[in-house]
Amino acid sequence: MVNQNRKLFFLVALPRSGNTLFTSIMNQNPEIAATANSITLEIMKDLFLLKDTDVFKNYPDHKSLDNVLDNVFTNYYQQWPQRIIIDRGPVMTKANFDVMQKHFKPGFKCIVLLRDLMEVFASYMKWYTENPNAFPNRYDCKNDEEKLLMLMNNDGAIVKDLKAIKNSYNYPNICHFIRYNDMITDPEKVFKELYKFLKEPYYPHYFENLKQVNINDIEYDDTVVGKNMHTIRPTIKKETNNYIVPKSIRERYGHIKI
């Protein structure tokens, strides 16, 4: 049964910028489901691209296909018991934003997590060095520079999320920005401000003895991407990271400010 009072928000963030921590904390509230990296925007894109096919052009029934697009999120989350969904995906890229503006009739707002790109790179380096089965190690990359360049491919998550974050600055009326370091150092203040944006009463979150992400009895299967990709520490604290991003990467991407 469709929850008529359901509210949908989006989470836009680079990988390694606190997504899993954010999700674990928000999901303490039984009214909220902050998702893992979601496929919903990919569903929207694939459906929309059907309009470029010969079959559709041969019989261009826009109204019927638009009806499917209009109801993707309603149908996808139909069986979820939570009243508030925070769907993680790069909704603020120009292409995604345009499709959503047309087909998600209630309108939407998004939460944007911000972390310095060099810190994201260093976090990746620590993770894939300490976990040999991490996906960046599965390719024929000889060193950190090649691995980080591979991660910055145009079809990868980092580039898509960078584009989404950049465009989100053009829409401050629908976006709420959270800096990763603020979430780590003063989480209660950050989440109280977030609830004001959600227009919901604050839920008394706890920031110790945190649980790994489990949404509707489904957990991450990190054999796909590599061990500990989505493992969080039980207590919020600043990560010790002594990994140094290669000079060539800093020179190439250091101008990107988030």
C-alpha positions as CSV (number, residue, x, y, z in Angstrom):
1,M,0.0,0.0,0.0
2,V,1.3,3.4,-1.0
3,N,2.1,5.8,1.9
4,Q,0.3,9.0,1.0
5,N,2.2,11.0,3.6
6,R,5.6,9.9,2.3
7,K,8.3,12.5,1.9
8,L,11.3,12.0,-0.5
9,F,14.7,13.7,-0.2
10,F,17.9,13.0,-1.9
11,L,21.5,12.6,-0.7
12,V,24.2,14.0,-2.9
13,A,27.8,13.3,-1.9
14,L,31.2,12.1,-3.1
15,P,32.1,8.5,-2.2
16,R,34.3,8.4,1.0
17,S,32.6,11.5,2.4
18,G,30.5,10.1,5.2
19,N,27.6,8.6,3.3
20,T,27.6,5.4,5.2
21,L,28.0,7.2,8.6
22,F,25.2,9.5,7.7
23,T,22.9,6.6,6.7
24,S,23.6,4.7,9.9
25,I,22.8,7.7,12.1
26,M,19.6,8.7,10.2
27,N,18.3,5.2,10.1
28,Q,18.2,5.2,13.9
29,N,14.9,7.1,13.4
30,P,12.3,4.4,12.5
31,E,10.4,7.0,10.4
32,I,13.4,7.4,8.1
33,A,15.1,5.3,5.5
34,A,18.3,6.7,4.2
35,T,19.3,4.4,1.3
36,A,22.5,2.8,0.1
37,N,23.7,4.0,-3.3
38,S,20.4,3.9,-5.2
39,I,19.5,2.6,-8.6
40,T,16.4,4.8,-8.9
41,L,18.0,7.5,-11.0
42,E,19.4,4.8,-13.3
43,I,15.9,3.5,-13.8
44,M,14.7,7.0,-14.7
45,K,17.6,7.4,-17.1
46,D,17.0,4.1,-18.9
47,L,13.3,4.7,-19.2
48,F,13.9,8.2,-20.5
49,L,16.4,7.0,-23.1
50,L,13.8,4.7,-24.6
51,K,12.5,7.8,-26.3
52,D,15.6,7.6,-28.5
53,T,14.9,4.1,-29.7
54,D,13.5,3.3,-33.1
55,V,10.7,1.3,-31.6
56,F,9.5,4.3,-29.6
57,K,10.0,6.8,-32.5
58,N,8.0,4.5,-34.7
59,Y,5.0,4.8,-32.3
60,P,5.8,7.8,-30.0
61,D,3.4,7.3,-27.2
62,H,4.9,10.0,-24.9
63,K,1.9,10.1,-22.5
64,S,2.1,6.4,-21.6
65,L,5.9,6.3,-21.1
66,D,5.7,9.6,-19.1
67,N,3.2,7.9,-16.8
68,V,5.7,5.3,-16.0
69,L,8.4,7.9,-15.4
70,D,6.1,9.9,-13.2
71,N,5.6,6.9,-10.9
72,V,9.1,5.3,-10.6
73,F,9.7,6.5,-7.1
74,T,6.2,5.8,-5.9
75,N,6.4,2.2,-7.2
76,Y,10.0,1.6,-6.1
77,Y,9.4,2.5,-2.5
78,Q,5.8,1.2,-2.3
79,Q,6.6,-1.5,0.2
80,W,9.0,0.4,2.3
81,P,7.5,1.0,5.8
82,Q,9.3,4.3,6.5
83,R,7.5,7.6,6.0
84,I,10.6,9.5,4.9
85,I,13.0,8.3,2.2
86,I,16.4,9.8,1.7
87,D,17.5,8.4,-1.7
88,R,21.2,8.5,-2.4
89,G,22.1,9.5,-5.9
90,P,23.5,12.3,-8.1
91,V,20.1,13.9,-8.6
92,M,21.6,17.4,-9.1
93,T,23.5,16.7,-12.3
94,K,21.9,18.8,-15.0
95,A,20.5,15.8,-16.9
96,N,19.1,14.1,-13.7
97,F,17.7,17.4,-12.4
98,D,15.9,18.2,-15.7
99,V,14.3,14.7,-15.8
100,M,13.3,14.9,-12.1
101,Q,11.9,18.4,-12.5
102,K,9.6,17.1,-15.2
103,H,8.6,13.8,-13.8
104,F,8.7,14.0,-10.0
105,K,5.6,16.1,-9.5
106,P,5.7,16.8,-5.8
107,G,9.1,18.5,-6.2
108,F,12.1,17.4,-4.2
109,K,14.9,18.7,-1.9
110,C,18.4,17.3,-1.3
111,I,21.0,17.0,1.3
112,V,24.6,17.6,0.1
113,L,27.6,16.2,1.9
114,L,30.8,18.2,1.3
115,R,34.3,16.8,1.8
116,D,37.6,18.1,0.3
117,L,38.5,16.1,-2.8
118,M,42.0,15.5,-1.6
119,E,40.7,14.0,1.6
120,V,38.4,11.8,-0.5
121,F,41.5,10.6,-2.5
122,A,43.5,10.0,0.7
123,S,40.6,8.0,2.1
124,Y,40.5,5.9,-1.0
125,M,44.2,5.3,-0.8
126,K,44.0,4.2,2.8
127,W,41.1,1.8,2.0
128,Y,42.5,0.1,-1.1
129,T,46.0,-0.2,0.5
130,E,44.6,-1.9,3.6
131,N,42.1,-4.1,1.7
132,P,43.8,-5.9,-1.2
133,N,40.5,-7.0,-2.7
134,A,39.3,-3.4,-3.1
135,F,38.1,-2.8,-6.6
136,P,40.8,-0.2,-7.6
137,N,43.3,-3.0,-7.1
138,R,41.6,-5.3,-9.6
139,Y,42.7,-3.3,-12.6
140,D,46.2,-3.1,-14.2
141,C,47.1,0.0,-12.3
142,K,50.8,0.2,-11.2
143,N,50.6,2.9,-8.6
144,D,48.5,5.4,-6.6
145,E,48.5,7.9,-9.5
146,E,47.1,5.4,-11.9
147,K,44.5,4.1,-9.5
148,L,43.2,7.6,-8.7
149,L,43.1,8.6,-12.3
150,M,41.0,5.4,-13.0
151,L,38.6,6.5,-10.2
152,M,38.3,9.9,-11.9
153,N,36.9,8.4,-15.2
154,N,34.0,10.4,-16.6
155,D,31.5,7.6,-16.0
156,G,32.6,7.0,-12.4
157,A,30.8,8.0,-9.2
158,I,33.3,10.7,-8.3
159,V,32.9,12.7,-11.5
160,K,29.1,12.3,-11.5
161,D,28.9,13.5,-7.9
162,L,31.2,16.4,-8.5
163,K,28.9,17.6,-11.3
164,A,25.9,17.1,-9.0
165,I,27.5,19.1,-6.2
166,K,28.6,21.9,-8.5
167,N,25.1,22.3,-9.9
168,S,23.6,22.1,-6.4
169,Y,25.2,25.5,-5.6
170,N,22.8,27.0,-8.1
171,Y,19.8,25.8,-6.1
172,P,20.3,26.8,-2.5
173,N,16.6,27.0,-1.9
174,I,16.2,23.2,-2.3
175,C,19.6,22.1,-1.0
176,H,21.0,21.7,2.5
177,F,24.8,21.5,2.8
178,I,26.6,19.5,5.5
179,R,30.4,19.5,5.7
180,Y,32.0,16.2,6.6
181,N,34.3,17.6,9.2
182,D,31.3,19.3,10.9
183,M,29.4,16.0,11.0
184,I,32.4,14.4,12.7
185,T,33.2,17.2,15.2
186,D,29.7,18.3,16.2
187,P,27.2,15.7,15.0
188,E,24.3,16.7,17.2
189,K,24.3,20.3,16.0
190,V,24.6,19.2,12.4
191,F,21.7,16.7,12.6
192,K,19.5,19.2,14.6
193,E,19.9,21.7,11.7
194,L,19.2,19.0,9.2
195,Y,15.8,18.2,10.9
196,K,14.9,21.8,10.5
197,F,15.5,21.5,6.8
198,L,13.4,18.3,6.7
199,K,10.7,20.1,8.7
200,E,10.5,17.3,11.1
201,P,10.9,17.1,14.9
202,Y,14.4,16.2,16.0
203,Y,14.9,12.5,16.8
204,P,17.3,11.9,19.7
205,H,20.2,10.3,17.8
206,Y,23.1,8.6,19.5
207,F,26.7,8.9,18.2
208,E,28.4,5.9,19.9
209,N,27.9,2.2,19.5
210,L,26.8,2.9,15.9
211,K,25.4,0.0,13.9
212,Q,26.4,-1.1,10.4
213,V,23.9,-0.2,7.8
214,N,20.9,-2.6,7.5
215,I,17.9,-1.3,5.7
216,N,14.8,-3.5,5.8
217,D,16.9,-6.5,6.6
218,I,19.3,-6.0,3.7
219,E,23.0,-5.3,4.2
220,Y,25.8,-4.3,1.9
221,D,27.6,-7.1,0.1
222,D,31.0,-5.7,-0.2
223,T,32.5,-8.6,-2.0
224,V,31.3,-6.7,-5.0
225,V,33.5,-3.6,-4.4
226,G,35.9,-4.8,-1.8
227,K,36.0,-5.5,1.9
228,N,35.2,-2.7,4.4
229,M,34.1,-0.3,1.7
230,H,31.0,0.5,3.8
231,T,32.2,-0.4,7.3
232,I,31.9,2.3,9.9
233,R,33.5,2.7,13.3
234,P,31.3,2.3,16.3
235,T,32.1,5.9,17.5
236,I,32.3,9.0,15.5
237,K,35.9,10.4,15.4
238,K,38.3,11.9,12.9
239,E,40.1,9.3,10.9
240,T,43.8,9.1,11.2
241,N,45.1,9.2,7.7
242,N,48.8,9.6,6.8
243,Y,48.5,8.8,3.1
244,I,49.7,11.6,0.9
245,V,48.0,12.2,-2.4
246,P,50.6,12.1,-5.3
247,K,51.8,15.5,-6.4
248,S,50.6,14.9,-10.0
249,I,47.1,14.3,-8.7
250,R,47.2,17.4,-6.5
251,E,48.3,19.5,-9.4
252,R,45.7,18.1,-11.7
253,Y,42.7,18.3,-9.4
254,G,43.7,20.7,-6.6
255,H,41.7,23.5,-8.2
256,I,38.5,21.7,-7.5
257,K,37.1,23.2,-4.3
258,I,34.0,21.8,-2.5
